[in-house]
Amino acid sequence: GMGIGGGHDEREQTLNQILTEMDGFDPRVNVIVIAATNRPDMLDPALVRAGRFDRRVSIPLPDLTDRESIIRIHANGKPLNQDVNLPLLAKKTVGFSGADIENMLNEAAIIAARTGKTEIAEADLEEASIKVTLGPERKTLQSEDERRVTAYHEAGHAIVATFLPEMDPVNRISITARGGSLGHTSFPPERDRYKETKTRLLSVISAMLAGRASEDLVFGEFTSGASDDIERATKIARKMVAEYGMSELGPISFKGHDEESIWLARQMGEYHTVSQETASKVDKEIVKIVEGAYKKAKELLEEKRELLDRVSAKLLEKETLSQEEFKALLK
């Protein structure tokens, strides 16, 4: 904490105890104190000044080589099928943390055991990775009309993602409910990316809004199912304008505070980081990016309408399409 909101809460006592212990070590004794946090921006200045926790080691998400090593550690003792390719699995788990990988392998073992297998197969790992990222399957009784809307929504995502530049290939499309969604389309990154281009970010926003565009094109109606897509697309557009300088406003940072630290910023009197006039310009640029991406997605779906109908019909028939099945429909 930052010492705001009362000086005798539990965090203050913990902080004082840590500082007392650190200062109490005999300087002749070789003791190194190591601590970890996932919110370094929230650390009290008393902790990070010179002589205390003054060295920082940033640990990012594991890269390809790291993931393969982590997979081998957590796969140790688990009966994997000989067809399981660990280097390929490491490529498929871009963006996974060490904990995600452990969770995925444990889930795969549970899935294999439930189906009476003695070995973990490739399909079990595939299902486990989806379960870790999107949640378990839900038995939701949808009407035929709702299933049709969901099928067109997911088909829209897949088709737009396929025909836009710098997008990763579609790995799976499903109208089976998971977590809070009624369906999902996954196009996991093929490789670790440390920088994003403006072209790719615009493509990602178009792919996210393609479900809404598909509903509009086919049914002339909007549903609440696109709310999460719209929220994520708007967040990317805001970052493009306010942080990455990818708009007509130029290479200027208009970054305010994120939602988690708005309360703290208000307490410190720093909430208004830009003028109202500038904030209005930023909002207009965000709207321009999102509307342009939506228009592009809708135009592409109009052009590929026959394919959209074909993929939707197949989804209604099978509920889940693999990468190979989707590619066959494209041909």
Sequence and secondary structure as in RCSB ss.txt:
>XXXX:A:sequence
GMGIGGGHDEREQTLNQILTEMDGFDPRVNVIVIAATNRPDMLDPALVRAGRFDRRVSIPLPDLTDRESIIRIHA
NGKPLNQDVNLPLLAKKTVGFSGADIENMLNEAAIIAARTGKTEIAEADLEEASIKVTLGPERKTLQSEDERRVT
AYHEAGHAIVATFLPEMDPVNRISITARGGSLGHTSFPPERDRYKETKTRLLSVISAMLAGRASEDLVFGEFTSG
ASDDIERATKIARKMVAEYGMSELGPISFKGHDEESIWLARQMGEYHTVSQETASKVDKEIVKIVEGAYKKAKEL
LEEKRELLDRVSAKLLEKETLSQEEFKALLK
>XXXX:A:secstr
  S S SSSHHHHHHHHHHHHHHHS TTS        S GGG  HHHHSTTSS          HHHHHHHHHHHH
TTS B TT  HHHHHHHTTT  HHHHHHHHHHHHHHHHHTT SSB HHHHHHHHHHHHH  B      HHHHHHH
HHHHHHHHHHHHHSTT     EEE S BTTBS EEE   SS  S   HHHHHHHHHHHHHHHHHHHHHHS   GG
GHHHHHHHHHHHHHHHHTS  STT S       GGGHHHHHHTT    S HHHHHHHHHHHHHHHHHHHHHHHHH
HHHTHHHHHHHHHHHHHHSEEEHHHHHHHH 
